[in-house]
Structure formats: C-alpha cells, structure tokens
Amino acid sequence: MYHVLIVDDEKYIRRSIINRIDWEKCGGEVIGEAADGEEAYEMIGLYQPEVVITDIRMPGMDGLKLAEIVSHEYPHIKLVLVSAYNDFEYARKAIQYGVKEYLLKPVMEEEMEEVLIRLEKERKQSEKNYSVPEISGYTAAQEEFTGGRFLVTSFYMPEIKDEVQRRERIFKLYHILTAHTESKEKQTKLLLVRDGREDQCSVLWNGNWITEEEVCRLLKELERQVGEDVFSFVGISRVLTAERLEEQDLFVLQAEGLEALKSKIFDRGKYLFFYEEDKQEYISKYKNELLRLYDLSVQEEWERLEWLMEEFIIHKLPGVSHVFELEFLIQELIFVLERHSRRFGYLYETQVLFHDLKKTDFLLPFENLLHLSRTMKELSDTVLSYSRSRDRYDVIEDIREYVQGHYMENIAVAQIAKQYHLNAAYLSTVFKERNNISLSSYIEGVRMEKAKRFLKEDWGNITEVALAAGYSDSNYFTKVFKKYTGMTPSQWKREKEEEN
C-alpha cells in the first residue's frame, strides 16, 4: 500500500478528494493534507509519501514550485498536479519537473482513481522488476544455509535519492555479486539484509570459502571486470562460524559492517574492515580532560571553557583514528554542551542543534575528519556564544524573530533550517510543538499582520502592499488575505476607514 499527501489551499477540495476516492480499491491511503507548498514540503520530509496530489495555484509556494523541489530532493515521489487552468506553460513545466499526471478541474473521482490505480501498478511492477532475496532477524533462523561461515558487507551509496534508482542499483549489485560468485564455482548464498537505511545496503554472505580477505579480493576483481563504481565504499564485518545463524548473530554482523563503513571518515580507502576496539581505553584516556570541561562550565570560566573545547575539536578530533573513539568524543562533547546549556535554560534548543549528530550512523555523511571538526566547531560556537552573555538562547524564538525581520523576502522552511544548521523536517516538528502552528503558517500569519498594518497606514495600492508583505503575486495575496480575514484587502481597508 502506498501513501498519499493531498495539497490544496481550499480545505473543502482536500476533504472532497479524501472522502470521494475509494482508497482501498486504489491501493493507497492518505497520510496527510497540506494547505500550501511550504506545509506540504514539511510533511513530505516527515512522512515520505509515495504520491503527492497538489493544486497548482496556491499562496506562498505554489504547486509548480513544490513539484520542482520534490523532483530534485525526492525524485522517487510520484506527482499528480491538478489545475483549473488549461495552460500549456503549466503543462510544459509540469513535464519538466517529472510530474506523472496533469489533471484539469473539476476532477471526477473515476478519473482520479484511474490515475492512482495506474501509479500503483507502476510501483508494484518496479518492485517486482528489482526485487532481490532478503533476510531479517526474524527470518534468519528459517533460512537454509550452505555452510557455517557468515559475513556482512555494508555498501555505501549516498548519491542515490530516488527510491526506484536505489532499487535498480541494489538489484544490479546483487546480481553482479551472485553471477561473480557462481562463476567462481563457489557454493555461496547472498541475501539483502533488510534494515531500512536509505544511503546504504547490507548483504549477508554465506559459504564455506568465505574470509574477509577473500570477499575483499572478489569485490575488487568484480569492479575491475565491470569497469565502473558499483558502490562508493564497503564495510566488511568479521567472519562468524556457526552451525546456524540466529537473529542476534545477524544483528552483530550487520553492526560490524556498519562500524567498518563508518571508518571511511579516516580516508582509509574504499574497502574497510571491522576492527574491535578497546572501548574502556578511550574512556580512561579522556576522562580527566572531560571532567575539566565540566568544571569550567560550572565555574563559568567562559574563555578557558571555549579554549579547551576548541582544543578538543580543532586539535584532538583530527588525530583520532578509531570509530568508537571518535563517536565517544563527539557524544561526550555534546553532553558537556548540553549540561552547560541546562544551567542557563536552553537545553532544549541545544538538543535541537545537535539532533543529527545523535543518530547511530551520524558519521557516514561526513567526507573526512576536517568536515566533522568544522561542523562541531560551528555548532559549539553557537552554543557557547549565547551562554557567555548569560542570555537564554532559544533557537525557536530566534527563528520567530528572523521571520519577523525577513517576512518580505522569499523565505522558506528549508532555507531557514539550513541557516540554523537544522534538519528541515525536525525543525518543522519542533516549531509546531512549541507554537501550536506550523512554521509555514507562522510565516503567513506574520505577513498578514504586516499587510493589515500597511493597509491601515495607506502604504499604497494592493500590489504595493502585497510586495511589502512578501507576496510577488497580488492575486495570491488577495486570496490569502481573504482566507485569513474573511474580506478582500480593499474591503478590510474600507471597513477600518469607516470605523475611524
């Protein structure tokens, strides 16, 4: 079953689509609805729908702009554009942005259902075309294996954003591996490990001949023969020898493959092996220095705290050579900053800033240690700069103030998130939790209140007021204003003049 997001600035149209369509027959379900492109973009990041049905003409970010962004950032999502305008230019742009269907209003339910059924057939066919044998912890014990030696390779493929392309790449990789092992007359079983990660895939190897070195040699030989980069990096777990593979065994091998893959940050080449580390050694190694950081925070010695934090980030991080040591240091430094933040009442905001660095595989997106070090320095400086002044830093409040000062510009959730080093979907969630309103709706509300003031103070005609309030299209502005106040700008202005 696929998931659908409905986007239209008219609530009754959204509800009409949701209520009139036989979703069970179409094989889909609605996971949400949005009133404009900005809100839709937030929800796409959060819920990852397979299909987006959107109107074209909407206030703020319209359907075509949404289609342009989605086609670039989420190319696997199928877009259905609905418009009341039979305009060739709209259709041309829609095709350019990879829109699957372009429907004219009023859309009959039979027409929409036909489109949705067709998209579902395409999705199922794609899955069928690129399916490979999979294994999970729950099915591990049910598999019949050829021998008692097991190993997992984790392949890193970050450049693939399209789900269809990802399936194609995994399908190609799997069958190249299968053909290559068969050509060597080696009794081998290969299974894709189901883990839900988007930027990598893991493969379980099973066969009596398997060793870490032999698998690495085979992969290198495979790439030479194929003549292209099938993957960016590969992490190779240790070999497990056992009569049968248990759920926990698969989990351990998969974790080792991922751990090996993380070591790409040390520029060790394309083929990366898992090495077990003495974790207690690192804890002891940095214990005294980390305690010193805690003490400096408690004693409010800002300059020395900043100096020692910089010493860690700029000088110690680039010298680290083991994955666990690096992860341990990063998490401890974040802990120090959060503990420091708690004293001044902005722990929540610091947690938002460091959200992405708390993920299990947070090291993977970083190109090298310098990249990681720069990011940590930037985030650390942000936290410490506010604590030095002893003012309570609230990133959400800061964003509200930013919107208040930049409402007349073409600001968007993604742009604001990037400026504050935040994940856009996470920022949207946190903002709504704190303010009971989405960030896109907050931007619209600020613009509307400014527009009312401009009208009251007679800043100019409707077009000039629209531009001053951040709307380049006066028709959109009028539509939003009427939805917001129940009156057109002219009616509202006239009513206020009569009141005075």
Steps between C-alpha positions, in 0.01 A plus 500: 500500500632843406455827690347818359529866600222738387599866444248777432436836664125433498409270788175383343690382189745304714216341693314428177795307355550311825133407540404428139786272397477125564848473648477128566428435133789725400742328738591815687427698814515869585766580760438873514380820341667838457367847419800621299835397358696596810290284729507220243880513486515463878264202496688332215816514709318351797280234340671414168185439290525311172241726328427872532180644353530878485317801369711743296380844605548543873627787714865494595669202340278389212463151357755547223766621742420207728531266201837651410635449854355151540633386162847605613498384864254207485507380138334169591176676601226492236341842445143560385424865417145630499415834341201705395710647218556324167827685456772356275776671701379330819494164324847556351650579840318207656660263249838664563465426872413136442129529583329167428147632446345841421126521566258785434234604750237395568650153541253213508571226753514239221775699328703537820454134592617395154818704546565360848444140389742555212765641735457203735548256211819681401624486859433128534661427165808695603525304825455175310762590241760587759427259783782303663494229769496661844566395857415656834559404861157337508566280196867417565434173680258388225756522219689199367868580476772326302770512763594620842686821408320836488607857424322832431613770258347849534503701177483879515296667223421856617463654156176312429188686614243345268347185652460340157863570412602363839314175433658484155847548646447238771353261243799551273748465784335185632491327163857599416609350832293188442631449147855558614487247782332245275765545233761408757314176567474592864196382690372830633173648618447876490209677670417869530477595869183698560587806711308798359807720450482729198867563424631145523415135463639195677549155351539178698753254355484130583746237382780273619766693303425840653767711670524878532800512266344272240178703486702821465709348220186382322340847523809666355512248218130554438544876463791456261291274279187715511707810432298742713441602860219277623524651850684785672636313803456156652526397865591136561407324824693219662419142407263315730529122512185331626276205419201731462447875483295644785328837509765642733778372273358690205465813712867479610631444146290784366625732776860404422452570130356843582779567749759417235322726252515793741880485489487652150526833685869418562582486126600134513390417150195334353514159670467525876536223759349478846743513790396447859604789721587522867219736596605529862837631387344808340277568799806503726707696248272804498349475847701778668471745211125451474461552874695822458249613239213431740673696777569803279133514408392485865756765595385719209852544371383573147832580335674190632196285420495626144876452468488140625196420285686637199805294598288186488322583176781656296800303626384171651220395263720506187747271677247229585538178303227270633123510455394442860757748628363764262136426585581500871671840479221660297228374732693608810558849359129526420423383854723777640327762286155371598591495867634851460179603323278361774650745749376794294166364386562421135558123511207436267642728231845342525344157456336627182835626368671166559210280390674358190823429689318267738399249235660156503664549161567874528859457376404372154409832331831662597765493230793505741608604850551861394138520385381360834732727698375812323138406561561435869690829535218695341233342720712530813563870433126555460425351841789664686445845351157525659602356834786749536255786495286307750197572285269208450536387141186357347552390140125487439460853633795604286326356194181686587701821518668416170160461333387831653800671342503324162131440422525717186762266352445167328566300817422129519520230766790324326701822475440588868594147608825517305587837650456363853674166426180303557321219325198659326252229598622498860484881521142491372401247764667688786362837389146365490539331839617825655257738328197287404540628145715387209795716402350566157173611661694722739675668205163555335354641822786748539453616142127541545539710814755718325267533200217619725727764649613612155138527382402693810791740455420538128837387367370484143284292271435127545796397283738719701365370830533142375865556407573667833349202681706246305261402218612545140156407367220735609235242403653247737524768764132588465401134520706440815384824659135410446556155648676660797254785570182403317528813284698618201773756575285780356198398708710477815659839439163663434351351816788631712465845345129503582573397859725800538 
